[in-house]
Amino acid sequence: MLNSICIENFNRYLTEVKKASQNTLSSYLRDIRQLADYLDTHTGDSLDHATDDDLSTYISWLRGNGKSVATVSRAIASLKCFYGWLLSEGSIKENPAAKLTPDKTTPKLPQILTSKEVELLLEQPSCTDAKGYRDRAMLELLYATGIRVSELISLDMSDVNTSAGVIRCKGKDKERFIPLYPTAVKALSEYIEFIRPQMIALPNEQALFVNVSGERMSRQGFWKIIKSYQQKAHIDKTITPHTLRHSFAAHLLENGADIHSIQEMLGHADISSTQIYSQLVKKQLKDVYNKAHPRA
Protein backbone atom coordinates (compact mmCIF):
# COMPACT_ATOMS: atom_id res chain seq x y z
CA MET A 1 0.00 0.00 0.00
CA LEU A 2 1.27 3.49 -0.81
CA ASN A 3 2.41 5.40 2.28
CA SER A 4 0.21 8.39 1.40
CA ILE A 5 -2.92 6.21 1.22
CA CYS A 6 -1.95 4.38 4.40
CA ILE A 7 -1.49 7.64 6.32
CA GLU A 8 -4.73 9.05 4.92
CA ASN A 9 -6.66 5.98 6.10
CA PHE A 10 -4.97 6.15 9.50
CA ASN A 11 -5.98 9.80 9.75
CA ARG A 12 -9.59 8.82 9.07
CA TYR A 13 -9.40 6.09 11.73
CA LEU A 14 -8.02 8.48 14.36
CA THR A 15 -10.62 11.11 13.52
CA GLU A 16 -13.76 9.04 13.07
CA VAL A 17 -13.19 5.96 15.22
CA LYS A 18 -10.74 6.97 17.95
CA LYS A 19 -12.17 10.53 18.15
CA ALA A 20 -8.61 11.67 18.85
CA SER A 21 -7.98 15.23 20.01
CA GLN A 22 -6.36 17.63 17.56
CA ASN A 23 -3.08 17.46 19.50
CA THR A 24 -3.01 13.64 19.45
CA LEU A 25 -3.98 13.58 15.78
CA SER A 26 -1.23 15.95 14.68
CA SER A 27 1.39 14.23 16.89
CA TYR A 28 0.60 10.70 15.68
CA LEU A 29 0.49 11.70 12.00
CA ARG A 30 3.74 13.64 12.32
CA ASP A 31 5.43 10.61 13.91
CA ILE A 32 4.20 8.24 11.19
CA ARG A 33 5.24 10.60 8.39
CA GLN A 34 8.69 10.86 9.96
CA LEU A 35 8.93 7.07 10.09
CA ALA A 36 7.86 6.89 6.42
CA ASP A 37 10.63 9.33 5.48
CA TYR A 38 13.17 7.32 7.49
CA LEU A 39 12.18 4.03 5.85
CA ASP A 40 12.27 5.59 2.40
CA THR A 41 15.80 6.87 3.01
CA HIS A 42 17.28 3.90 4.89
CA THR A 43 15.49 0.76 3.69
CA GLY A 44 13.27 1.68 0.76
CA ASP A 45 10.36 -0.18 2.38
CA SER A 46 6.81 1.11 2.72
CA LEU A 47 5.16 1.49 6.12
CA ASP A 48 3.25 -1.77 5.87
CA HIS A 49 6.42 -3.73 5.07
CA ALA A 50 8.51 -2.52 8.02
CA THR A 51 9.91 -5.23 10.28
CA ASP A 52 10.45 -5.21 14.03
CA ASP A 53 14.18 -4.75 13.35
CA ASP A 54 13.41 -1.72 11.18
CA LEU A 55 11.38 -0.12 13.96
CA SER A 56 13.96 -0.93 16.66
CA THR A 57 16.68 0.61 14.51
CA TYR A 58 14.47 3.64 13.88
CA ILE A 59 13.91 4.19 17.61
CA SER A 60 17.67 3.88 18.21
CA TRP A 61 18.16 6.42 15.42
CA LEU A 62 15.82 8.85 17.18
CA ARG A 63 17.73 8.45 20.45
CA GLY A 64 21.03 8.87 18.65
CA ASN A 65 19.80 12.14 17.16
CA GLY A 66 19.26 13.62 20.59
CA LYS A 67 15.49 13.21 20.84
CA SER A 68 14.20 13.50 24.40
CA VAL A 69 12.82 10.57 26.37
CA ALA A 70 9.35 12.10 26.10
CA THR A 71 9.62 12.48 22.31
CA VAL A 72 10.83 8.90 21.84
CA SER A 73 8.10 7.57 24.15
CA ARG A 74 5.45 9.43 22.18
CA ALA A 75 6.89 8.08 18.91
CA ILE A 76 6.64 4.54 20.29
CA ALA A 77 3.02 5.17 21.32
CA SER A 78 2.29 6.43 17.80
CA LEU A 79 3.88 3.36 16.21
CA LYS A 80 2.02 0.98 18.49
CA CYS A 81 -1.29 2.66 17.65
CA PHE A 82 -0.52 2.74 13.92
CA TYR A 83 0.62 -0.88 13.59
CA GLY A 84 -2.11 -2.11 15.90
CA TRP A 85 -4.57 -0.49 13.51
CA LEU A 86 -2.87 -2.02 10.44
CA LEU A 87 -3.07 -5.44 12.12
CA SER A 88 -6.77 -5.03 12.90
CA GLU A 89 -7.37 -4.00 9.29
CA GLY A 90 -5.66 -7.14 8.00
CA SER A 91 -3.01 -5.10 6.18
CA ILE A 92 -0.20 -6.87 8.08
CA LYS A 93 0.03 -10.32 9.64
CA GLU A 94 2.27 -9.45 12.60
CA ASN A 95 2.70 -6.27 14.62
CA PRO A 96 6.32 -5.10 14.26
CA ALA A 97 5.84 -2.52 17.03
CA ALA A 98 4.65 -5.03 19.64
CA LYS A 99 8.05 -5.39 21.33
CA LEU A 100 8.92 -1.69 21.47
CA THR A 101 9.18 -0.39 25.03
CA PRO A 102 9.50 3.27 26.02
CA ASP A 103 12.28 4.43 28.31
CA LYS A 104 11.32 4.84 31.93
CA THR A 105 10.93 8.46 32.91
CA THR A 106 10.60 10.23 36.21
CA PRO A 107 7.21 11.95 36.16
CA LYS A 108 7.72 15.68 35.88
CA LEU A 109 5.70 17.53 38.47
CA PRO A 110 3.60 20.33 37.01
CA GLN A 111 4.50 23.93 37.75
CA ILE A 112 1.97 25.85 39.80
CA LEU A 113 1.53 29.41 40.94
CA THR A 114 1.55 30.44 44.57
CA SER A 115 -1.64 31.93 45.98
CA LYS A 116 -0.05 35.39 45.81
CA GLU A 117 0.92 34.88 42.16
CA VAL A 118 -2.61 33.81 41.32
CA GLU A 119 -3.99 36.93 43.00
CA LEU A 120 -1.51 39.07 41.10
CA LEU A 121 -2.47 37.47 37.77
CA LEU A 122 -6.21 37.83 38.42
CA GLU A 123 -5.73 41.51 39.24
CA GLN A 124 -4.25 42.31 35.83
CA PRO A 125 -7.38 42.68 33.65
CA SER A 126 -8.48 46.30 33.90
CA CYS A 127 -12.26 46.61 33.98
CA THR A 128 -12.30 49.83 31.98
CA ASP A 129 -13.47 48.29 28.70
CA ALA A 130 -15.27 45.22 27.38
CA LYS A 131 -12.07 43.23 26.90
CA GLY A 132 -11.01 43.79 30.51
CA TYR A 133 -14.35 42.57 31.89
CA ARG A 134 -14.29 39.53 29.62
CA ASP A 135 -10.69 38.63 30.46
CA ARG A 136 -11.29 38.96 34.20
CA ALA A 137 -14.32 36.65 33.94
CA MET A 138 -12.33 34.07 31.96
CA LEU A 139 -9.37 34.03 34.35
CA GLU A 140 -11.60 33.90 37.45
CA LEU A 141 -13.64 31.07 35.94
CA LEU A 142 -10.55 29.10 34.97
CA TYR A 143 -9.05 29.29 38.47
CA ALA A 144 -12.43 28.76 40.17
CA THR A 145 -13.12 25.50 38.34
CA GLY A 146 -9.83 24.06 37.08
CA ILE A 147 -11.38 23.24 33.71
CA ARG A 148 -9.24 22.75 30.62
CA VAL A 149 -8.86 25.63 28.18
CA SER A 150 -10.68 23.56 25.53
CA GLU A 151 -13.58 23.20 27.95
CA LEU A 152 -13.49 26.91 28.81
CA ILE A 153 -13.82 28.09 25.23
CA SER A 154 -16.47 25.42 24.52
CA LEU A 155 -18.81 26.73 27.23
CA ASP A 156 -22.20 27.97 26.00
CA MET A 157 -24.58 30.35 27.74
CA SER A 158 -26.76 27.37 28.64
CA ASP A 159 -23.88 25.87 30.65
CA VAL A 160 -23.85 28.71 33.20
CA ASN A 161 -26.12 29.19 36.21
CA THR A 162 -24.89 32.24 38.08
CA SER A 163 -27.80 32.25 40.53
CA ALA A 164 -26.81 28.74 41.66
CA GLY A 165 -23.11 29.55 41.34
CA VAL A 166 -22.30 26.57 39.13
CA ILE A 167 -21.23 25.72 35.59
CA ARG A 168 -21.82 22.60 33.53
CA CYS A 169 -18.75 21.26 31.77
CA LYS A 170 -19.22 18.74 28.99
CA GLY A 171 -16.23 16.41 28.78
CA LYS A 172 -15.50 13.51 26.42
CA ASP A 173 -17.52 10.88 28.23
CA LYS A 174 -19.73 12.72 30.68
CA GLU A 175 -20.69 16.13 31.93
CA ARG A 176 -19.81 17.46 35.35
CA PHE A 177 -21.07 20.35 37.46
CA ILE A 178 -18.50 22.55 39.18
CA PRO A 179 -19.22 25.23 41.80
CA LEU A 180 -17.91 28.81 41.60
CA TYR A 181 -16.63 31.02 44.40
CA PRO A 182 -18.44 34.39 44.86
CA THR A 183 -15.79 36.54 43.15
CA ALA A 184 -15.98 34.36 40.04
CA VAL A 185 -19.78 34.52 40.07
CA LYS A 186 -19.64 38.32 40.29
CA ALA A 187 -17.12 38.63 37.43
CA LEU A 188 -19.11 36.23 35.27
CA SER A 189 -22.45 37.90 36.03
CA GLU A 190 -21.12 41.35 35.12
CA TYR A 191 -19.68 40.05 31.87
CA ILE A 192 -22.88 38.23 30.89
CA GLU A 193 -25.24 41.05 31.82
CA PHE A 194 -23.37 44.15 30.67
CA ILE A 195 -20.49 43.18 28.36
CA ARG A 196 -21.32 40.10 26.31
CA PRO A 197 -24.43 41.64 24.66
CA GLN A 198 -22.16 44.38 23.24
CA MET A 199 -19.54 41.92 21.99
CA ILE A 200 -21.50 39.18 20.21
CA ALA A 201 -21.75 39.45 16.43
CA LEU A 202 -25.13 37.71 16.15
CA PRO A 203 -28.06 37.71 18.62
CA ASN A 204 -28.28 33.90 18.55
CA GLU A 205 -24.59 33.36 19.40
CA GLN A 206 -24.36 30.47 21.89
CA ALA A 207 -20.72 30.84 22.96
CA LEU A 208 -20.17 32.19 26.46
CA PHE A 209 -16.85 33.85 25.66
CA VAL A 210 -16.31 35.64 22.35
CA ASN A 211 -13.41 37.46 20.72
CA VAL A 212 -13.35 41.04 19.46
CA SER A 213 -15.09 39.87 16.27
CA GLY A 214 -18.01 38.62 18.33
CA GLU A 215 -17.35 34.94 17.61
CA ARG A 216 -16.35 32.07 19.90
CA MET A 217 -12.96 32.55 21.55
CA SER A 218 -10.25 30.26 20.18
CA ARG A 219 -7.58 28.34 22.10
CA GLN A 220 -4.88 30.46 20.45
CA GLY A 221 -6.73 33.65 21.32
CA PHE A 222 -6.93 32.78 24.99
CA TRP A 223 -3.29 31.64 25.01
CA LYS A 224 -2.25 35.13 23.87
CA ILE A 225 -4.45 36.72 26.55
CA ILE A 226 -2.92 34.77 29.42
CA LYS A 227 0.61 35.38 28.13
CA SER A 228 0.02 39.13 27.98
CA TYR A 229 -1.20 39.21 31.60
CA GLN A 230 1.77 37.10 32.74
CA GLN A 231 4.11 39.72 31.27
CA LYS A 232 2.06 42.54 32.74
CA ALA A 233 2.19 40.93 36.20
CA HIS A 234 5.98 40.32 35.88
CA ILE A 235 5.58 36.73 37.07
CA ASP A 236 8.82 34.88 36.38
CA LYS A 237 7.21 31.56 35.49
CA THR A 238 5.92 30.05 32.29
CA ILE A 239 2.16 30.39 32.66
CA THR A 240 -0.18 28.46 30.39
CA PRO A 241 -3.94 27.90 30.75
CA HIS A 242 -3.05 24.52 32.25
CA THR A 243 -0.96 26.23 34.94
CA LEU A 244 -4.17 27.60 36.48
CA ARG A 245 -5.71 24.11 36.32
CA HIS A 246 -2.72 22.66 38.19
CA SER A 247 -2.79 25.53 40.68
CA PHE A 248 -6.51 25.03 41.29
CA ALA A 249 -5.98 21.36 42.17
CA ALA A 250 -2.87 21.87 44.29
CA HIS A 251 -4.37 24.75 46.27
CA LEU A 252 -7.55 22.78 47.01
CA LEU A 253 -5.45 19.85 48.21
CA GLU A 254 -3.28 22.13 50.35
CA ASN A 255 -6.41 23.44 52.04
CA GLY A 256 -7.82 20.03 52.89
CA ALA A 257 -10.02 19.11 49.93
CA ASP A 258 -10.69 15.41 49.37
CA ILE A 259 -8.69 14.02 46.44
CA HIS A 260 -11.72 12.17 45.03
CA SER A 261 -13.68 15.44 44.94
CA ILE A 262 -10.78 17.08 43.10
CA GLN A 263 -10.71 14.15 40.69
CA GLU A 264 -14.40 14.65 39.93
CA MET A 265 -14.04 18.40 39.38
CA LEU A 266 -11.01 17.94 37.11
CA GLY A 267 -12.79 15.22 35.14
CA HIS A 268 -10.00 12.67 35.59
CA ALA A 269 -11.07 9.14 34.71
CA ASP A 270 -8.22 7.63 36.74
CA ILE A 271 -7.36 8.71 40.30
CA SER A 272 -3.64 8.27 39.50
CA SER A 273 -3.86 11.39 37.31
CA THR A 274 -5.02 13.36 40.34
CA GLN A 275 -2.55 11.85 42.81
CA ILE A 276 0.32 13.72 41.17
CA TYR A 277 -0.91 16.80 43.04
CA SER A 278 -0.31 14.98 46.34
CA GLN A 279 3.31 14.53 45.31
CA LEU A 280 3.48 18.20 44.34
CA VAL A 281 2.13 19.39 47.69
CA LYS A 282 4.51 17.10 49.60
CA LYS A 283 7.46 18.42 47.58
CA GLN A 284 6.46 22.00 48.33
CA LEU A 285 6.20 21.27 52.05
CA LYS A 286 9.66 19.69 51.96
CA ASP A 287 11.09 22.71 50.11
CA VAL A 288 9.55 25.08 52.67
CA TYR A 289 10.96 22.97 55.50
CA ASN A 290 14.45 22.90 54.01
CA LYS A 291 14.43 26.67 53.47
CA ALA A 292 12.88 27.65 56.79
CA HIS A 293 14.06 25.19 59.42
CA PRO A 294 17.22 26.45 61.15
CA ARG A 295 18.79 22.99 61.27
CA ALA A 296 17.67 21.78 57.83
C-alpha positions in Angstrom: 0.0 0.0 0.0 1.3 3.5 -0.8 2.4 5.4 2.3 0.2 8.4 1.4 -2.9 6.2 1.2 -1.9 4.4 4.4 -1.5 7.6 6.3 -4.7 9.1 4.9 -6.7 6.0 6.1 -5.0 6.1 9.5 -6.0 9.8 9.8 -9.6 8.8 9.1 -9.4 6.1 11.7 -8.0 8.5 14.4 -10.6 11.1 13.5 -13.8 9.0 13.1 -13.2 6.0 15.2 -10.7 7.0 18.0 -12.2 10.5 18.2 -8.6 11.7 18.9 -8.0 15.2 20.0 -6.4 17.6 17.6 -3.1 17.5 19.5 -3.0 13.6 19.4 -4.0 13.6 15.8 -1.2 15.9 14.7 1.4 14.2 16.9 0.6 10.7 15.7 0.5 11.7 12.0 3.7 13.6 12.3 5.4 10.6 13.9 4.2 8.2 11.2 5.2 10.6 8.4 8.7 10.9 10.0 8.9 7.1 10.1 7.9 6.9 6.4 10.6 9.3 5.5 13.2 7.3 7.5 12.2 4.0 5.9 12.3 5.6 2.4 15.8 6.9 3.0 17.3 3.9 4.9 15.5 0.8 3.7 13.3 1.7 0.8 10.4 -0.2 2.4 6.8 1.1 2.7 5.2 1.5 6.1 3.2 -1.8 5.9 6.4 -3.7 5.1 8.5 -2.5 8.0 9.9 -5.2 10.3 10.4 -5.2 14.0 14.2 -4.8 13.3 13.4 -1.7 11.2 11.4 -0.1 14.0 14.0 -0.9 16.7 16.7 0.6 14.5 14.5 3.6 13.9 13.9 4.2 17.6 17.7 3.9 18.2 18.2 6.4 15.4 15.8 8.8 17.2 17.7 8.4 20.4 21.0 8.9 18.6 19.8 12.1 17.2 19.3 13.6 20.6 15.5 13.2 20.8 14.2 13.5 24.4 12.8 10.6 26.4 9.4 12.1 26.1 9.6 12.5 22.3 10.8 8.9 21.8 8.1 7.6 24.2 5.5 9.4 22.2 6.9 8.1 18.9 6.6 4.5 20.3 3.0 5.2 21.3 2.3 6.4 17.8 3.9 3.4 16.2 2.0 1.0 18.5 -1.3 2.7 17.7 -0.5 2.7 13.9 0.6 -0.9 13.6 -2.1 -2.1 15.9 -4.6 -0.5 13.5 -2.9 -2.0 10.4 -3.1 -5.4 12.1 -6.8 -5.0 12.9 -7.4 -4.0 9.3 -5.7 -7.1 8.0 -3.0 -5.1 6.2 -0.2 -6.9 8.1 0.0 -10.3 9.6 2.3 -9.5 12.6 2.7 -6.3 14.6 6.3 -5.1 14.3 5.8 -2.5 17.0 4.6 -5.0 19.6 8.0 -5.4 21.3 8.9 -1.7 21.5 9.2 -0.4 25.0 9.5 3.3 26.0 12.3 4.4 28.3 11.3 4.8 31.9 10.9 8.5 32.9 10.6 10.2 36.2 7.2 11.9 36.2 7.7 15.7 35.9 5.7 17.5 38.5 3.6 20.3 37.0 4.5 23.9 37.8 2.0 25.9 39.8 1.5 29.4 40.9 1.6 30.4 44.6 -1.6 31.9 46.0 0.0 35.4 45.8 0.9 34.9 42.2 -2.6 33.8 41.3 -4.0 36.9 43.0 -1.5 39.1 41.1 -2.5 37.5 37.8 -6.2 37.8 38.4 -5.7 41.5 39.2 -4.3 42.3 35.8 -7.4 42.7 33.6 -8.5 46.3 33.9 -12.3 46.6 34.0 -12.3 49.8 32.0 -13.5 48.3 28.7 -15.3 45.2 27.4 -12.1 43.2 26.9 -11.0 43.8 30.5 -14.3 42.6 31.9 -14.3 39.5 29.6 -10.7 38.6 30.5 -11.3 39.0 34.2 -14.3 36.7 33.9 -12.3 34.1 32.0 -9.4 34.0 34.4 -11.6 33.9 37.4 -13.6 31.1 35.9 -10.5 29.1 35.0 -9.1 29.3 38.5 -12.4 28.8 40.2 -13.1 25.5 38.3 -9.8 24.1 37.1 -11.4 23.2 33.7 -9.2 22.7 30.6 -8.9 25.6 28.2 -10.7 23.6 25.5 -13.6 23.2 28.0 -13.5 26.9 28.8 -13.8 28.1 25.2 -16.5 25.4 24.5 -18.8 26.7 27.2 -22.2 28.0 26.0 -24.6 30.3 27.7 -26.8 27.4 28.6 -23.9 25.9 30.7 -23.9 28.7 33.2 -26.1 29.2 36.2 -24.9 32.2 38.1 -27.8 32.3 40.5 -26.8 28.7 41.7 -23.1 29.6 41.3 -22.3 26.6 39.1 -21.2 25.7 35.6 -21.8 22.6 33.5 -18.8 21.3 31.8 -19.2 18.7 29.0 -16.2 16.4 28.8 -15.5 13.5 26.4 -17.5 10.9 28.2 -19.7 12.7 30.7 -20.7 16.1 31.9 -19.8 17.5 35.3 -21.1 20.3 37.5 -18.5 22.6 39.2 -19.2 25.2 41.8 -17.9 28.8 41.6 -16.6 31.0 44.4 -18.4 34.4 44.9 -15.8 36.5 43.1 -16.0 34.4 40.0 -19.8 34.5 40.1 -19.6 38.3 40.3 -17.1 38.6 37.4 -19.1 36.2 35.3 -22.5 37.9 36.0 -21.1 41.4 35.1 -19.7 40.1 31.9 -22.9 38.2 30.9 -25.2 41.0 31.8 -23.4 44.2 30.7 -20.5 43.2 28.4 -21.3 40.1 26.3 -24.4 41.6 24.7 -22.2 44.4 23.2 -19.5 41.9 22.0 -21.5 39.2 20.2 -21.8 39.5 16.4 -25.1 37.7 16.1 -28.1 37.7 18.6 -28.3 33.9 18.5 -24.6 33.4 19.4 -24.4 30.5 21.9 -20.7 30.8 23.0 -20.2 32.2 26.5 -16.8 33.8 25.7 -16.3 35.6 22.4 -13.4 37.5 20.7 -13.4 41.0 19.5 -15.1 39.9 16.3 -18.0 38.6 18.3 -17.4 34.9 17.6 -16.4 32.1 19.9 -13.0 32.5 21.6 -10.2 30.3 20.2 -7.6 28.3 22.1 -4.9 30.5 20.5 -6.7 33.7 21.3 -6.9 32.8 25.0 -3.3 31.6 25.0 -2.2 35.1 23.9 -4.5 36.7 26.5 -2.9 34.8 29.4 0.6 35.4 28.1 0.0 39.1 28.0 -1.2 39.2 31.6 1.8 37.1 32.7 4.1 39.7 31.3 2.1 42.5 32.7 2.2 40.9 36.2 6.0 40.3 35.9 5.6 36.7 37.1 8.8 34.9 36.4 7.2 31.6 35.5 5.9 30.0 32.3 2.2 30.4 32.7 -0.2 28.5 30.4 -3.9 27.9 30.7 -3.0 24.5 32.3 -1.0 26.2 34.9 -4.2 27.6 36.5 -5.7 24.1 36.3 -2.7 22.7 38.2 -2.8 25.5 40.7 -6.5 25.0 41.3 -6.0 21.4 42.2 -2.9 21.9 44.3 -4.4 24.8 46.3 -7.6 22.8 47.0 -5.4 19.9 48.2 -3.3 22.1 50.4 -6.4 23.4 52.0 -7.8 20.0 52.9 -10.0 19.1 49.9 -10.7 15.4 49.4 -8.7 14.0 46.4 -11.7 12.2 45.0 -13.7 15.4 44.9 -10.8 17.1 43.1 -10.7 14.1 40.7 -14.4 14.7 39.9 -14.0 18.4 39.4 -11.0 17.9 37.1 -12.8 15.2 35.1 -10.0 12.7 35.6 -11.1 9.1 34.7 -8.2 7.6 36.7 -7.4 8.7 40.3 -3.6 8.3 39.5 -3.9 11.4 37.3 -5.0 13.4 40.3 -2.6 11.9 42.8 0.3 13.7 41.2 -0.9 16.8 43.0 -0.3 15.0 46.3 3.3 14.5 45.3 3.5 18.2 44.3 2.1 19.4 47.7 4.5 17.1 49.6 7.5 18.4 47.6 6.5 22.0 48.3 6.2 21.3 52.1 9.7 19.7 52.0 11.1 22.7 50.1 9.6 25.1 52.7 11.0 23.0 55.5 14.5 22.9 54.0 14.4 26.7 53.5 12.9 27.7 56.8 14.1 25.2 59.4 17.2 26.5 61.2 18.8 23.0 61.3 17.7 21.8 57.8 
